[in-house]
Amino acid sequence: MGKRPKPDDRRDNVEKIQRNINNTIENIEAAEDMMAKTDNPEQRRQIQEKNERRREALKGMREEIRDEALARERDYQ
């Protein structure tokens, strides 16, 4: 008996993406707090680089949430 994939259920994608955006922003803020408390230049550099990657990811998530919101308005057609 073969397994069939679950049907694509996009109804809560906007909420999931928004949760990811919120978590990423919290991670950026926590990392900035940590960066302010460290004197280690290498650790500061690593944190800055990671936060830049997070900011880039935020751009993509924001585009994705717009696309999903539009799709929801159009009933995913």
PyMOL commands that set and color helices and strands:
alter all, ss='L'
color gray80, all
select helices_A, chain A and resi 13-37+41-73
alter helices_A, ss='H'
color red, helices_A
deselect
rebuild
show_as cartoon
